[in-house]
Amino acid sequence: MSEKRIIFGAPSIGDEEIAEVVDSLRSGWIGTGPKVARFEQQFAAYKRAPHAIAVNSCTAALHLSLIAAGVGEGDEVITTPLTFCATVNAIIHAGARPVLADVDPRTMNIDPAQIVSKISPRTKAVLPVHFGGLPCDMDAIGEIAAKHDLKIIEDCAHAIESEHRGVPTGCIGDFGCFSFYPNKNITTGEGGIILARNPEDADRVRRLALHGMSKDAWKRFRDPKFRHYSVAEVGYKYNMTDLDAAIGLHQLPRIDGFWRRREEIWNAYNRAFADLPLVLPTREPQHVKHARHLYTVLVNSKRARIEREAFIEALDAKSIGTGIHYLCLAEQPAYQELFGWRPADYPHARRIGEQTVSLPASPALSDSDVSAVIAAVRETLAA
Ligand SMILES: *Cc1c(COP(=O)(O)O)cnc(C)c1O
């Protein structure tokens, strides 16, 4: 008996994406060109944002946003311990020190009261992550930022479709950073985008993304005429290419269909697991739209009578891939060495990190895949 493996976070790539990439290859425009410009316009329109700058990852988006926010040497940036390492790496690369504020155990998002307790004279910005696609408490975070004159950079890697009081995530703070990595809600292979509220910030980010060359340098990609460029500051090489944008141009129009499919899977899991000794995702409040990026359950070994690692291994043996989002960042040796972080200082993130399992919830799953996940989870807990 050979079962098909159910991959965690499988992308859904259609014929249009493939044809558009082939079109780019045949056209000779494989670097940054007209398709990147179109993708930026399309994404800005989808998010109702004034400015969008496409880059080659969300990590790059975070790095450039922090620099454009004025974050640098000697500054502190407050973020969550329950995130991907890229979030704090970007802060470190900007020259600043990441400061962790523990999460609300129910929402798994950064707790505003914890942010307040971590503010120092060096604090320059807060970097909330909309965990799993559930928007953070942006009312409270906005008030804190206004009171202490902090910039807000939203890590929207999980939150492309999310909204908070009708405002799209990424448009609430000063900057919004998105990821199009293969397992995110839409993909460009590798890619990211920055939404900036102010035109000056947008210009700065655009310049930094391409070696620090003046804005007109981007036009060189669309204009066959020779043009001089000037290097206005020392920048980075973070631009998106047309090959990536070609994929994104056909992923974005499919985003609502993907979302509805994940919503179906989400509801099917909620119904199927309601009687199990697992903690299921919290219900979102009325005033937000949830992007349904991650369906995470908590396996408390005493209640579930199975260790988290054994639960993952049992699903793996049934050909079901899972994810862990995330081990508390204070568990990671590099940061312990740099900053002396201790997991015990972030008890909620630590416990979630020990118990969490993300189940496959990609729109690429068939109904029989979803049934297979449900059966495997039920059998594992019954065993
Ligand atoms: C995926 C992810 C990132 C990094 O995205 P890349 O596009 O791979 O650089 C950053 N933050 C969070 C929360 C993520 O999930």
Ligand as a Chemical Component Dictionary entry (heavy atoms), coordinates in Angstrom:
data_LIG
# 
_chem_comp.id                   LIG 
_chem_comp.type                 NON-POLYMER 
_chem_comp.pdbx_formal_charge   0 
_chem_comp.three_letter_code    LIG 
# 
loop_
_chem_comp_atom.comp_id 
_chem_comp_atom.atom_id 
_chem_comp_atom.alt_atom_id 
_chem_comp_atom.type_symbol 
_chem_comp_atom.charge 
_chem_comp_atom.model_Cartn_x 
_chem_comp_atom.model_Cartn_y 
_chem_comp_atom.model_Cartn_z 
_chem_comp_atom.pdbx_ordinal 
LIG C1 C1 C 0 7.774  33.447 5.907  1  
LIG C2 C2 C 0 7.925  34.492 6.935  2  
LIG C3 C3 C 0 8.877  35.519 6.828  3  
LIG C4 C4 C 0 9.944  35.542 5.770  4  
LIG O1 O1 O 0 9.441  35.507 4.474  5  
LIG P1 P1 P 0 10.469 35.314 3.257  6  
LIG O2 O2 O 0 9.670  35.794 2.078  7  
LIG O3 O3 O 0 10.773 33.861 3.179  8  
LIG O4 O4 O 0 11.658 36.146 3.518  9  
LIG C5 C5 C 0 8.881  36.518 7.777  10 
LIG N1 N1 N 0 8.013  36.511 8.809  11 
LIG C6 C6 C 0 7.108  35.528 8.958  12 
LIG C7 C7 C 0 6.157  35.589 10.110 13 
LIG C8 C8 C 0 7.049  34.477 8.042  14 
LIG O5 O5 O 0 6.163  33.487 8.210  15 
# 
loop_
_chem_comp_bond.comp_id 
_chem_comp_bond.atom_id_1 
_chem_comp_bond.atom_id_2 
_chem_comp_bond.value_order 
_chem_comp_bond.pdbx_ordinal 
LIG C1 C2 SING 1  
LIG C2 C3 SING 2  
LIG C2 C8 DOUB 3  
LIG C3 C4 SING 4  
LIG C3 C5 DOUB 5  
LIG C4 O1 SING 6  
LIG O1 P1 SING 7  
LIG P1 O2 DOUB 8  
LIG P1 O3 SING 9  
LIG P1 O4 SING 10 
LIG C5 N1 SING 11 
LIG N1 C6 DOUB 12 
LIG C6 C7 SING 13 
LIG C6 C8 SING 14 
LIG C8 O5 SING 15 
# 
